[in-house]
Amino acid sequence: MPCETTRSKQNRGARQPHTRRLAGAVAVYLIFCGLSLLSQVAYPLLGLVVLMGIALPLAWGKATGNWAAMGFTRNKLGLALAWGIAAGVLTGLIGIAVVPQRTFPPQLGLQLAIGIPIWALIASPFQEFFFRGWLQSRFEAVLGPRWGLLLATACFTLWHYCAPFVGRTAVPLATPIGALSTFGAGLLYAHAFQRSGNILAPWLAHVISGIVFVLVGAMDFTQPVW
């Protein structure tokens, strides 16, 4: 009986760090979503969301030195490029299938000149650093690769309904097909990250899919945002 009691205490002690890690990740995610919801009323707060998405993983890597776990590594660059391109093409095709009206936008050259840097340097990094690099890696460490990937993807999908662009994008987020397509794109980004172990893969994939949205007229960077 004393042996069983000791073993139970050891098991509880082993679970506590995992529970704290999971609870901490969920708490940070809720803050991220809360700021996104507030940005629907005060749009400039979206800048704080973007800053959090980029700065938190970088600060975490600096503090812990555990860059590789979040995919910030030079290893497997070729594999990351391959997965990034493949996932980007597939998510782009999902976007083309879901967007109800597809046409080349006016001033396409200007749209791309503005849109590519925004997707490459802002829109993709703040989402991929946070959801794949930071959140998915933490969920996988606690729940394992499969459930960690699925939970992070579910969080990614739900966040889109907190962001200020819900209802203002050509992707019909408020429909079942919109939710499924967002979840499917998230799965591809997450899978590319998991298979390559490099944040470059989902980063590149998200950039490619964003460029596809510009090409089919689903995004307009020449009009006021709000």
C-alpha positions as CSV (number, residue, x, y, z in Angstrom):
1,M,0.0,0.0,0.0
2,P,2.8,2.5,0.8
3,C,4.3,1.7,-2.6
4,E,1.0,2.5,-4.4
5,T,0.7,5.8,-2.5
6,T,4.3,6.7,-3.5
7,R,3.6,5.8,-7.1
8,S,0.4,7.8,-7.2
9,K,2.3,10.9,-5.9
10,Q,5.0,10.4,-8.5
11,N,2.4,10.2,-11.3
12,R,0.7,13.4,-10.0
13,G,4.0,15.1,-9.9
14,A,4.9,14.1,-13.4
15,R,1.5,15.3,-14.7
16,Q,1.7,18.7,-13.0
17,P,4.3,20.3,-15.4
18,H,2.2,19.2,-18.4
19,T,-1.0,20.5,-16.9
20,R,0.7,23.9,-16.2
21,R,2.1,24.0,-19.7
22,L,-1.3,23.3,-21.2
23,A,-3.1,25.7,-19.0
24,G,-0.5,28.4,-19.8
25,A,-0.9,27.9,-23.5
26,V,-4.7,28.1,-23.3
27,A,-4.5,31.2,-21.2
28,V,-2.2,33.0,-23.7
29,Y,-4.4,31.9,-26.6
30,L,-7.5,33.4,-24.8
31,I,-5.6,36.7,-24.4
32,F,-4.7,36.6,-28.1
33,C,-8.4,36.0,-29.0
34,G,-9.6,38.6,-26.5
35,L,-7.3,41.3,-28.1
36,S,-8.6,40.2,-31.5
37,L,-12.2,40.7,-30.4
38,L,-11.4,44.1,-29.0
39,S,-9.8,45.1,-32.3
40,Q,-13.2,44.6,-33.9
41,V,-14.2,47.8,-32.0
42,A,-10.8,49.5,-31.8
43,Y,-9.1,48.4,-35.0
44,P,-5.6,49.7,-34.1
45,L,-5.5,47.0,-31.4
46,L,-5.0,44.5,-34.3
47,G,-1.4,45.9,-34.3
48,L,-1.0,44.6,-30.8
49,V,-2.3,41.2,-31.9
50,V,0.2,41.2,-34.7
51,L,3.0,42.2,-32.4
52,M,2.1,39.6,-29.8
53,G,2.0,36.9,-32.5
54,I,5.5,37.7,-33.7
55,A,7.2,38.9,-30.5
56,L,5.9,36.3,-28.1
57,P,7.6,33.3,-29.9
58,L,10.8,35.3,-30.5
59,A,10.9,36.4,-26.8
60,W,10.2,32.8,-25.7
61,G,13.0,31.4,-27.9
62,K,15.4,34.1,-26.6
63,A,14.5,33.3,-22.9
64,T,14.5,29.5,-23.2
65,G,17.0,29.0,-26.0
66,N,14.6,26.3,-27.3
67,W,14.4,27.7,-30.8
68,A,14.4,24.4,-32.6
69,A,11.2,23.2,-30.9
70,M,9.4,26.1,-32.4
71,G,10.9,25.4,-35.8
72,F,13.3,28.3,-35.8
73,T,16.2,26.3,-37.3
74,R,18.3,26.1,-40.4
75,N,17.9,22.3,-40.5
76,K,15.9,20.7,-43.3
77,L,15.5,23.9,-45.4
78,G,15.0,22.0,-48.6
79,L,12.3,19.9,-47.0
80,A,10.7,23.0,-45.5
81,L,10.6,24.7,-48.9
82,A,9.1,21.6,-50.5
83,W,6.4,21.3,-47.8
84,G,5.8,25.0,-47.9
85,I,5.2,25.1,-51.6
86,A,3.0,22.0,-51.6
87,A,0.9,23.2,-48.7
88,G,0.7,26.7,-50.2
89,V,-0.6,25.4,-53.6
90,L,-3.1,23.2,-51.9
91,T,-4.4,25.9,-49.6
92,G,-4.5,28.3,-52.6
93,L,-6.7,25.8,-54.4
94,I,-9.0,25.5,-51.4
95,G,-9.3,29.3,-51.5
96,I,-10.1,29.4,-55.2
97,A,-12.8,26.7,-54.6
98,V,-14.4,28.6,-51.7
99,V,-14.3,32.2,-52.9
100,P,-17.7,32.8,-54.6
101,Q,-16.5,35.3,-57.2
102,R,-13.1,35.1,-58.8
103,T,-11.6,37.7,-61.1
104,F,-8.3,39.4,-61.5
105,P,-8.5,42.6,-59.5
106,P,-7.9,46.1,-61.0
107,Q,-4.4,47.4,-60.5
108,L,-3.1,43.9,-60.1
109,G,0.6,45.0,-60.2
110,L,0.0,47.5,-57.3
111,Q,-2.1,44.9,-55.4
112,L,0.8,42.4,-55.6
113,A,3.4,45.1,-54.8
114,I,1.6,45.9,-51.6
115,G,0.2,42.5,-50.8
116,I,3.3,40.3,-51.1
117,P,5.3,42.2,-48.5
118,I,2.3,42.3,-46.2
119,W,1.8,38.6,-46.4
120,A,5.5,37.7,-46.2
121,L,6.5,40.0,-43.4
122,I,3.3,40.6,-41.3
123,A,0.2,38.5,-42.0
124,S,1.9,35.1,-42.4
125,P,4.6,35.5,-39.6
126,F,2.3,36.6,-36.9
127,Q,-0.1,33.7,-37.4
128,E,2.5,31.0,-38.1
129,F,4.9,32.0,-35.4
130,F,2.1,32.0,-32.9
131,F,-0.2,29.1,-33.9
132,R,2.4,26.7,-35.3
133,G,5.7,27.7,-33.8
134,W,4.5,28.5,-30.3
135,L,1.0,27.0,-29.7
136,Q,1.3,23.8,-31.7
137,S,4.7,22.9,-30.4
138,R,3.5,23.3,-26.8
139,F,0.3,21.3,-27.4
140,E,2.3,18.5,-29.1
141,A,4.7,18.4,-26.2
142,V,1.8,17.7,-23.8
143,L,-0.8,15.9,-25.9
144,G,1.4,14.2,-28.6
145,P,1.7,15.0,-32.3
146,R,-1.8,14.0,-33.5
147,W,-3.9,15.7,-30.8
148,G,-1.5,18.7,-30.5
149,L,-1.8,19.3,-34.2
150,L,-5.6,19.0,-34.1
151,L,-6.1,21.2,-31.1
152,A,-3.8,23.9,-32.5
153,T,-5.7,23.8,-35.8
154,A,-9.0,24.1,-34.0
155,C,-7.7,27.2,-32.1
156,F,-6.4,28.7,-35.4
157,T,-9.9,28.2,-37.0
158,L,-11.8,29.7,-34.0
159,W,-9.5,32.7,-33.9
160,H,-10.6,33.7,-37.4
161,Y,-14.0,34.4,-35.8
162,C,-12.5,36.8,-33.3
163,A,-10.4,38.8,-35.8
164,P,-11.8,42.1,-37.2
165,F,-11.8,40.8,-40.7
166,V,-14.6,38.3,-40.1
167,G,-17.4,39.3,-42.4
168,R,-15.1,41.5,-44.4
169,T,-13.3,38.9,-46.4
170,A,-14.3,37.1,-49.6
171,V,-13.9,33.8,-47.8
172,P,-17.4,33.0,-46.4
173,L,-16.3,32.4,-42.9
174,A,-19.9,32.5,-41.6
175,T,-20.8,29.4,-43.5
176,P,-20.0,25.7,-42.9
177,I,-17.9,25.6,-46.0
178,G,-16.0,28.6,-44.8
179,A,-15.3,27.0,-41.4
180,L,-14.2,23.7,-43.0
181,S,-12.0,25.4,-45.6
182,T,-10.3,27.4,-42.8
183,F,-9.8,24.3,-40.7
184,G,-8.5,22.4,-43.8
185,A,-6.0,25.2,-44.6
186,G,-4.9,25.1,-40.9
187,L,-4.4,21.4,-41.1
188,L,-2.1,21.8,-44.1
189,Y,0.0,24.5,-42.4
190,A,0.2,22.4,-39.3
191,H,1.1,19.2,-41.1
192,A,3.8,21.0,-43.2
193,F,5.2,22.3,-39.9
194,Q,5.1,18.9,-38.2
195,R,6.7,17.1,-41.2
196,S,9.5,19.6,-41.8
197,G,10.1,20.7,-38.2
198,N,10.8,24.1,-39.7
199,I,8.7,27.3,-39.3
200,L,9.6,28.2,-42.9
201,A,7.2,25.6,-44.2
202,P,3.9,27.0,-42.9
203,W,5.2,30.6,-43.2
204,L,5.8,30.1,-47.0
205,A,2.6,28.1,-47.4
206,H,0.6,30.9,-45.9
207,V,2.3,33.5,-48.1
208,I,1.6,31.5,-51.2
209,S,-2.1,31.1,-50.3
210,G,-2.3,34.8,-49.5
211,I,-0.9,35.7,-52.9
212,V,-3.5,33.4,-54.5
213,F,-6.2,35.4,-52.7
214,V,-4.8,38.6,-54.2
215,L,-4.8,37.1,-57.7
216,V,-8.4,36.0,-57.6
217,G,-9.6,39.4,-56.2
218,A,-10.4,38.1,-52.7
219,M,-8.3,40.8,-51.1
220,D,-8.0,44.5,-51.9
221,F,-5.0,46.3,-50.5
222,T,-5.7,49.6,-52.3
223,Q,-8.9,50.4,-50.3
224,P,-9.1,51.6,-46.7
225,V,-9.1,48.8,-44.2
226,W,-11.8,50.2,-42.0
